[in-house]
Amino acid sequence: MAKFRIKKGDTVQVLTGKDKGSTGKVIAVYRETDRVLVEGVNRVTRHTKAGQTARGSQTGGLVVQEAPIHVSNVQVVDPSDKKPTRTKTRVETVERDGRQKAVRTRVGVRSGKDL
């Protein structure tokens, strides 16, 4: 599996495709298929059948919902200037309980500030 630099809850911008330039929050990350689900991006129409649910009847019809988009088509937005940026990891050594411990922090390459 590839290393993901995008996590659930990140604000990302779409780089290519029909929703190019739009931003949204990551709802879910699907590591096995290299895809992410972004709020308000790649909306598709799904035909649902009227059926029975545990709480009662479900109405059928057209439902508009988000579809996953490939992780290579999105990039994390830098919080300081609201532009897409690459990410890197800064490792700091912190002393806790008398021991040295490495703490990793995600940092935007564009501004150098924490994400």
TAVEN-V666757 format. One record per pair of residues at least 12 apart in sequence whose ideal C-beta (glycine too) atoms are under 8 Angstrom apart, sorted by the first residue. I is the first residue (numbers start at 0). GAP is how many residues later the second one is. Records with the same first field share a line. If there is no record, write none. Layout:
I: GAP + GAP
This chain:
0: 30 + 31
1: 32 + 69
3: 25 + 27 + 67
4: 71 + 81 + 82 + 101
5: 20 + 23 + 30 + 65 + 68 + 70
6: 19 + 22
7: 18 + 19 + 20 + 21
8: 16 + 17
9: 15 + 16 + 66 + 67 + 105
10: 12 + 13 + 14 + 15 + 65 + 66 + 68
11: 12 + 13 + 14 + 24 + 26 + 62 + 63 + 64 + 65 + 72
12: 61 + 62 + 64 + 70 + 71
13: 24 + 27 + 55 + 59 + 60
14: 58 + 59 + 60 + 69
15: 57
16: 25 + 52 + 56
17: 24
18: 22 + 23 + 50
21: 18 + 19
22: 54
23: 14 + 15 + 16 + 17
24: 13 + 14
25: 12 + 13
26: 12 + 39
27: 40
28: 42
29: 38
32: 35
33: 36 + 37 + 38
34: 33 + 34 + 35 + 36
35: 32 + 33 + 35 + 38
36: 29 + 30 + 31 + 32
37: 28 + 31 + 36
38: 27
39: 26
40: 25 + 28
41: 24 + 25 + 26 + 27
42: 21 + 22 + 23 + 24
43: 20 + 21 + 22 + 23
44: 17 + 18 + 19
45: 16 + 17 + 18 + 19
46: 14 + 15 + 16
47: 12 + 13 + 14 + 15
75: 32 + 39
77: 30 + 32 + 33 + 35 + 37
78: 29 + 34 + 36
79: 28 + 30 + 31 + 33
80: 29 + 30
82: 27
84: 23 + 24 + 25 + 26
85: 22 + 23 + 24
86: 19 + 20 + 21 + 22 + 28
87: 18 + 19 + 21
88: 15 + 16 + 17 + 18
89: 14 + 15 + 17
90: 12 + 13 + 14
91: 13
